[in-house]
């Protein structure tokens, strides 16, 4: 799949595992779960699936925050390479977001 400039597919874990988004910059809305302090952040994707994200040392981890992570997805078997994190606040409903991104024709 080619990627239009400035457009980032909004994905969940099932979509990542499909392989359709390999080697793209993606948007992952998720809940922060755990940080090992050595560059690996564990998150819960909008569909409830677990995902690993590689982050820079010194990443400011806050547990249970809803965030959007923009990053490069090499493939669904490797961690997402973190570029940018945006805090989405405490009122974001992941299940509603997941319903939105899985609608026909949604993605970019």
C-alpha positions, 0 to 999 in steps of 0.5 A, spaced: 500 500 500 502 506 498 501 512 503 499 519 501 503 525 503 501 527 510 495 521 511 496 516 516 492 510 517 488 510 523 489 502 526 487 497 531 491 491 532 487 486 528 488 491 522 496 491 524 496 484 524 493 484 517 499 486 514 496 491 510 499 497 513 506 494 514 512 499 512 507 505 513 507 511 518 500 509 522 496 512 527 495 508 533 490 510 539 491 506 545 491 506 552 498 506 556 499 500 560 507 499 562 514 502 560 520 498 562 524 504 562 529 501 557 525 503 551 519 498 550 512 501 552 506 496 552 499 499 550 492 496 549 490 498 542 483 500 541 480 493 539 483 491 546 489 488 543 496 488 546 502 492 542 509 494 543 512 500 542 519 502 541 520 509 545 527 513 546 530 512 553 527 518 558 520 517 555 515 520 560 510 514 562 504 516 565 500 509 566 492 508 563 493 515 559 489 515 552 494 517 547 495 517 539 502 514 537 504 516 530 510 511 528 513 507 523 510 500 523 515 495 519 510 489 520 505 486 525 510 482 528 515 488 531 514 493 535 511 500 532 517 505 532 515 511 536 515 518 532 510 522 536 505 522 542 499 526 543 495 526 549 487 525 548 485 526 555 481 522 560 474 522 556 476 518 550 472 512 549 477 507 545 471 502 544 467 508 540 474 510 536 475 502 534 467 502 532 469 508 527 476 506 524 473 499 523 467 502 518 467 501 511 471 506 507 475 509 514 482 509 514 485 515 512 
